[in-house]
Amino acid sequence: MDNPFVFTGIVTGKNFCNRAGEQHDLISYINASQNVLLFSNRRTGKTSLLHQVFSRLGKDIGRMYVDLYGTVTEQDFILSVMKNIGQLESKIDKLIKITREIFTSANISLSVDPVTGLPSLSPVFTAKSKNLLLDNVMALLDTYSKKKKTVIVFDEFQEIENYSKGDFEKKLRGIIQHHNNISYIFAGSKQHILDRMFHSTGKAFYRLAESYPLPEIDELSYLTWIRGHFGTKNTISDSTILDIITICEKHPMYIQQFCYHLWEKKPASGDVINEILSLILSRNENEFMSLWDNLTSNQRKALKLIALNQGVDLYSAGSLSSVGFTSPSQVTKSIEALMTKEIIAKNGRYIIQDVMFKQWLLKL
């Protein structure tokens, strides 16, 4: 039997761990054509969850997933949407007909993705057509939604904040709020930016979507899922599974990676757990060292402080002196810098987003 644990790429089907409640909620939002703001820390399974939800939708619901990571302009946004339009319409003749009806003032080329086999569109940007293309491409989405209920996912949506000093956000909201048969899911990993975009009264997307922070997967779900995957190939105790969950701090990708390596080893003893941890840390050491080397002395101290104190009680005299801080203001300034660099996040307490980087820090 092949190793059932997958820790690279998108995970769906039997290799996807639980999140039954989240799947149910998102499907309910989609059926009701409600907009959702879905956010989580990096590599916690957000994108896999969205694709798992897509796999459970009926044929009567159109769906499109657009990854906005790396886009920097309104033009990039338009290109990303048009590139993925084949997810809504795979029949080339129909796509050509609808495109001609909507893009009357723009030159549009059509190609077929050699990997997916789906058609995609690409506009030729001119001074005349540039201002119309956003209206056109969003009208194309609306046209499909009139035929059947549709869900559109914009992943890493926080990227649009820097397109054009907020003008793009206003234009996009003005269009989206009239799409009554589309559920827009705005997903991302930069919570502080998404909070600002959707929860600040002066921002264009204020209250346009229901906030849905992605919670941790509970221990019982992990226990059941890991036991089921190991089956009879390798006896694994509940205590060993719980050790893995604790080391990985319930992080889906790292739990998958840990179990992947454990699958290859017998028996699943405590020594093997430590061996796997050392293996993962050693293979990431160059990345961690590069990150560490690019931090200031105080930022390094702040990271050690967060790791040692589990993100709480950072400002007591004992905590400050334990890592060499002389004043609380040094901690505050360093934490702000680490938040900006997205090395840490705050969710009730400060956390180091990469849990293996934290494990590496604790061994310094």
N, C-alpha and C positions, 0 to 999 in steps of 0.2 A: 504494500500500500504506500502511495506517495505521501510525503510529509503534508499534513493538512493545514499547517499554519502559514499564513501569508502576511508579511510585514512590509512589503514594498508595493506601491501602486494602490489601486482602488480595490476594496474587498466587498464582495456581495455574496448572496446565497448562503450556503451552509457554512462558509468560512467567516461570515459576518456574525459578530457576537451580540445577540439580543436586541436591545433598544426597542422592544415591542411597543412600549408606551409612547416613545417618541415617534415611531413609525405611524402609529394610530393617530396621534395628534396632527402630524403633518398631512396625512391623507385626508383627515377631516377638514383641515384648512383649505386644502386644494379643492375638495368637493364643494366647499362653500365659496370658492373664489376669493378667499381672504389673503391679504399680503402678510408675509412673515419675515421678521428679522431674526435670522439664525446665526448665533455666534458662539465660538468656542476658542480655546487656546490652540496653538498649532499642533498638527499631527494627532488630533484626538478623535479622528474618524468622522468629521463633519461631511466631507465629500463622499465618503463611502456610504454614509447614512442617506444622503440625497439620492445616490444611484440605487441604493436598496429600495427606497421609496418608489423611485421610477419603475423598478422592476415589478412592483406590486400593483401599479395602476392598470386599469382596464384599457382596452383599445379605444374606448369612447373618450379618452382624455389625451389631448396632444401634450407633448412635453419637449422642452428644450433646455439644455444645460450650456451655459456660457461662462467660461473661465476668463475673468478680467485681469488676472495677475499679469503685471508687466505693461499694461496699457497706460499711456500717459496723456492721451489727447482724446477729444471727442471723435476724431477720425478713427482712432484705434478702436473705440467702442463700437462704432458703426461697422467697421470691418469684422470685428469679433462676432457680432450678431449675425451678419450676413454670411459669414463663413459657416455658421452652424445651422442655417435655415433648413438644411436638408433633414434635420431631425424632425421637423414639422411636416415637410413635404418631400417625400422621396421620389415622386414621379416627376421626371424632368419636364414633360410636356405641360403638366399642370402648373409647375413652378414658373415656366417661361410665360405662360398665359397671364398668371396673376402679377408677375413682375412687370410685364409690359403695361398692364392696366394702372399700376401704382407709380412706377418710376418713369413717368412720361417725359421728364426733363433731365434725365441722367443716362449716361452710357453705362450699362451693366454687363459684365461678362459672367459666364457660367462655366464651371468646371466640375469634375467629379473627383472626390477625395480617393486616392488609390488605396488607402487603408480601410476606410469604412464603406466605400462604394456609394456614399451619399453625395448628392449634388450640393454645391456651395456657390454663393454669389460674391462678386467683387465689383465695387463701383469704381468708376474713374472720377476722381475728384477734380472739379473745375470751379472757378470763381462763381459761375452761375448756379451750379448744382449744390455747392457745399452747404448752404443754409437750409436746403430742402431735404437733404438726405436723412437727417434724423427723423423728421416727420414721416418720410417715406418708409423707412425701415420699421418704425414703430407701427405705422399703418398696416404694414404687411403682417405683423404679429396680430393686430386687431382683426384683420380679415380672416385669419385662420381660426381665431377664437369665436367668431360668429358661426362657424360650422360646427365646432365642438369645444367643450370646456378645455382650457389650456393652462399649463403651469410653466412658467419661465423662471429658471434659476440663474441669478447673477452671482457667481462665486467670487470671493475677494472683492466685494462691492466697494469697499472703502477706497479702492484705487481711484474712483471717479472724483474724490474730493479735490484733487489738485489739477483737474483738467483745465478749468478756466475761471478760477476764483469764484466759484459758486454759480456762475451763469448757466452752466450745463445742468446742474442739479435742478434749477428752477424750470428749465425747459423740459427736462425729463419728467419731473413730477407733474407738470401741466398736462403732459400726454398720458401718463400712466393712470392718473386719477379718473380718467374717462373709460378705462378698459374694464368693463364690468364682468366679463366672462374669463378673465385671466387672474390666476393666483401668482403673484410675483414673490419669489423667495430671495431675499437679499441676504447673502451669506458672507461671512468673513471671520478673520482671526484677530483683527486689531480692534479689540473691544472699546478702547478709549476713543478711537476715531468714530466707530459706528454709534457709540453713545452720543457723541457730539452731533453727528449727522441726523439722528432720529429722535433725540430727546431734548434738544435745545430749541427753545421757542422761536428763535430767529432763523432756523435752518429750513431749507426747502422741504426736507423729508420728515419734518416733525409730525409724529403720530400717523405716518402713512402705513405703518406695519405693526403687527403684534410682535412684541419682543419674546424671543424664545431662546434663552441661554441653554446650551447643551450641558446637561448634568453628567456627573460621573456614572459609569456603569457599576452597579452594586456587586458586592462580593459573591452573593449567592448565584447571580447570573454567570459570573466568571467561573465559579466552581463547577456548575452544571455543564457549561459549554466546554471547558477544558477537559473534564472527565470524559465527556462524550467523544471528543476528538481523539483522546488517547485510546479509548476502548480497551481491548485486551492486549494491545501490542506492548505496552509498557505500564507496569503498575506505578501509579503515582498517588501519593497520599494527599488528603485534604490539607494537611499541615504544609506540605511542600508547595501546593498551589497557593495557599495563603501567603507563604513566604515570597513567592514570585509577585503576587499582587501588591504586597507591601513594598518590596524593592522598587517595583515599577510605578508605585503610587497610582494604581488603577489606570495607567496610561495604555490605551488600546494597542498602539503600534509597538510599544516596547514589550508588552505582554505577549503579543504575537511573535515578536522576535525571540524573546526568552524561550517560549514554548517550542519554537522552530528548532532551536539548538538542543533543547532538552529531548525532543523527539529522537534525535540522532544518538542519544547516549543512554546507557543502561548501567546500573539502576539510577533512579532519580534521587540521589542522596544529597545531603547537605553540602558535601564536598563538590559535587557536580554543579550545584547552584552557584557556589562561589567561583567555580571555574568558568561558568558561562558569563557571570558578571564581569570577571576579569577580561574575558575574550571581547565582550562588547565594548568595554572601556578602552581596551588597547586598540581596537579597530577605529575608534573615534578620537583617539588621542591627538592626532595632528590637528583635527578640527577644533578640539577643545583648547589646545595650546595656542592656536592662532587667535581664538576668541579671547583667551586670558591675556595674551601679550598685548592686545589692543585696548586694554582697560587701564585706567589710571589706578594709582595705588589705593585711593579711597574707594573706588568702585569695586576693586578686588576685596577690600575689607568688608564692604557692604554685602557682597555676595556670600562671603564666608559667614557673616553674621546671620543672614537669612537662612542659609543651609543649616547652621548649628542650632538656631532657635526655631526652626520650622515656621519662619515668617512672622513670628509674634514676639512681643516684649523686646523690641529692638532698641528702645531708648533708655532702658534702666542703666544705672551706673555700672553694674556688673557686666551687662551685655556690651556696652561701649568699650570698656577696658579689655574685654576678652579678645578683641580683635585689633586693639590699638587706636580706637577713636578717642578724641579728646573733647568733642562737643557734639550735641545732637544735630546741629546745623550741618555738620559734615555728612551725617547719615542721610538727612533729607535731600541734600544736593546730589549725593551719589545715587540715591534711589530714583530721583527724577531722571537722571541720565540713563540709568539702566532700564527704566520704563520706556524712554524714548527709543532706545536701542532694541526694545522688545525682548530683552533677555529675561526680564521678570514681568509678572503681572500681579494684579491684586484682585482677590476674590474672597473677601472676608479677612484674608491674611495675604502676605506677600509670598509668592511662589516663584521658583525658578522654572521657567517654562520647559526646558529640556531636563527631564528627570535624571537622565544619565550624566549630563553635565554636572548636576548636583552631586551625584554619586562620585564622580571624578574629583570634584572640589573637596569632598569629605575625606578623600584619601591623600590630599596634598599635605 
